[in-house]
Amino acid sequence: MKKKDIKLIQSNISKRMTRLVVDIIDKNICSDDKKIHERIWKAIYRTKGCFYESSYVRAYTGKSYYDIEHDEKTRTIEKINNLNYINQMLITMVVLVSSVGEIVGYDGTYKSETGDAIRLTGEVLADYGWYYEDGEEEVVNGTSELYVKNREGL
């Protein structure tokens, strides 16, 4: 039951991060600050995932790539292709963090590599109003009581 709760919290974090990035892009409020650009790149690099066109369409529209009408899919892909590189980096960052894998191991323990990727993304998005809801930050940093403690007590 606790693993299911952790997975739900991770899913909600991912959905909220994605909605925030789409709002940033739609409102054209991404900063030109090079330090933020570097932090976005570090979050992308740290996540070390894969991404596909279908992932971008799902992130941007909130709909499955396979359930979306062809014209809407084409418009969405064109819009993403025409974004400036910073907005493309932002959406790539949340696409990757959405597919980075589970933050909880098969045995109920915390997976720090996944947690670190989510945390770095959250740090970037904090400049745009990101915040963790109750219990989310503890899940991301591995201190939640929902996790099973490993042999070292972590």
N, C-alpha and C positions, 0 to 999 in steps of 0.2 A: 504494500500500500504506500509506503514512504517513497519508493522509487517512482511510482506513478505520480505522486505529488510533486516530486522534484522535476520530472519530465514536463508536467503541466506548467510549472513555474518557468522553466526554461523556454517553453513554447510561447508563453505569454510575453516574456522579455523580448524574444525575437520578433514577434508580431508588433509590439510597441515600438521597437527600434526601427523596424522597416517603415511603419507609418510616419514616424518622425522624419526619416530621411526623405520620403516622398514629399512631405510637407516642405522640407528645406528646399528641395529641388523645385517644386511647383511655385514656391514663393520667392525663389532666387535669392536666398539669404545666406548662401555659403560664403564664408569669410575668404578674403584674399590673403590672409596671413600665412606666410610660408611655414611657420611653426605648426599651424593646424594641418597644413598639407602633409608635413613630415609625420605627424601623429597619425593621420589617416593611413598613410603608406605603411607605417609600422604595424598598425592594427591589421591591415590586409596581409602583410608579410607574415606576421605571427600566426595568423589563422591557418595558413598553408592548406587551403582547400581547393576544390574544383568548382567551376561555375559554367553554366550553360545558358544559352539564349532563353530557354524555358524558365530558368530560375529568375532571370531579370524580368520577364513578362509577369510571372507570378508575384514578384516583389512589388512591381510598379502598379499592377492592376488589382492585386488581391485575388485573382482568379487563376485557376489551373490553365496552363498552356493549352491543354487539349480540350478544354471546355469553352474556350473563348472563340468568338467569331473571327474568321480569317481577316476581315478588314480591320477590326480592332487590334488584332495581333500585329498586323503590318504597321499600323499607325504607332503602336506602342514601341515596336522595335525601332522604327525610324526616329521616334522621339528620343529614345535612349541613345541611339547612335549619334544624334546631333547634340547631345548634352556636352557641356564643356568638360574638360578632363577631371576637374575637381568633383563635379557632380557624378561623373562616371565612377570615380574612386569611392565616393560615398555610397553609392548603390552597390558597388562591388563589395564594399566592406560588410554591409548588412546581408547581402546574398551569401557571402562566405560564412558569416557567423550563424546564419540560419541553417547551414548545412555542415557545420563543423563537427557534428556528432554529439552524443549525449554527455552531459556533465556528470552523470552518475554511472558508475561501473556496474557490471552484471551482478556484483556482490554488494551493491549499495554504497560503495565508497566514492569519494570525491575524485574527479578526474581534473587535475590542476591545469593541464594543457588547454583543455576546453574552457575551464573557468577563466584562465588568463586571457584567452582570445575574446571572450565576452566582456571581461572587465576593461580591456583596452578599448574596445568599441564603445563601451559606456563612457569612458573618460573622454573620448573624442566628442561624443554626442552631448556630454554635459554642457559644453559651450553653447549648445542650442536648446537647452532646457531639459535634457534627459535627467530623470531621477528614477530611483528604484522604489517600487511599492513595497509594502510591508512583507518582510521575509525574503524578498528577492536578492538583496545584496548578500545576505548570509548564504544563500544557495550559490551565488556566483563566487564568493570567496572561500567557500568550503567550510564555513563555521556553523551551518544550519544543523539543528538537532535531527533533521530528517536523514542525515547521512549515517551510515554505519561506520564506526571508528575502525581504522585498520590496526594492525598489531603495534604500530608505533604510537597509537593514540591520536592520530590525525584523521 
